[in-house]
């Protein structure tokens, strides 16, 4: 993971983003092995099929609800991974992730992770993204358009906390709390709805990013 963070310091040299098949991240100098992916996601993919000179792996994060809603599986998150020579070379997210965030903005946000403060003791990584102005920042409406209705919304006075919970489907396509859990949350202004921070937790590893503007 530290190797990956170091690569983010030089995003253009090590990565690319495109809109092929969805939002696709290309690893130009791969460092994550198939074993790394299986360890991180606590299991094998739902499907494996040939892809060029390698394989296409599919993992699916199934969205959870406090009470069953009407969204069905529309906001589940399938992730496609291309493995070549036992290394992760591409990772693709659903096309809806591009509705509210442009590729240039995503590149800048991901590049900021290269400056993340990593704590092995607390198993966390945190960073900050500084945008030109507030119009560049996503809003809670953008989040809901991409991820659907939150698992939980907490009123924090000036802010709101939108939480999402996902269970990873196993090789048989079943998802439960016994499988890998992925928590995702957003802190947004209650009035202007601008996202102030985003965080996630997977396998006990917490990653967070604060947003601010220069004006």
Steps between C-alpha positions, in 0.01 A plus 500: 500500500792732571636430150160596359493822702849590377388446140214745552763770557559484125151422376557562129806274498331208671128522425242600246123546515263446208131438437530162330236258638437755779748682719824311439825545688807368318806395701797575275753353745300237690599421860191318632504124440197272470580371851495861629152549354369171640641587843355852495156381388508185715414267216492409136300688234144414398624420151826458308508505120781533244591859407768550235820355641360492851175460693200718582394468863163624625421593859160635607433717805134458591339811646332457838187668639360551848161410353447353151448775244402527137850534355552126453854431381523826300760643736710192562862562400650247259877542463685355202870423538743403227782271613808458282812311607344464846474881539201736516524713185150650472203562729160613373209652692141554370447778244275692740813597697580739215169690515610753760880477499716573196809294425735802544351569846524134599865495394576795727316344792676166461836672463443665839505152654871495421541744790289296740606469862515128573484362852583132536394514866146619427491335155392823334589733215381861479553777250358834386386622160499873428275615217492829313155594633186345645345442156765232442392301804241221481178530700282261695260502202786377280570224751137384500490508120799267491440278804127528562339562837731471801490216752477766768492882523618668820421864575814664641368855513690695235578174321339172408671161496388269219600138562501205259560133577593223257555126532721326246337217309679167531587270209142367510352850476383512863559802726479510879658673797739202525655609170725801450328820615567838339390815678489834320401840638475862391482817709301771320391851591137502610421816302721501190532117489869529402708197596755588768654157547469140389615186675495127461588192702588157366670215685555733793693745281358854508560744214378860509525819297408853608392758243578870509520790254756772447226763514 
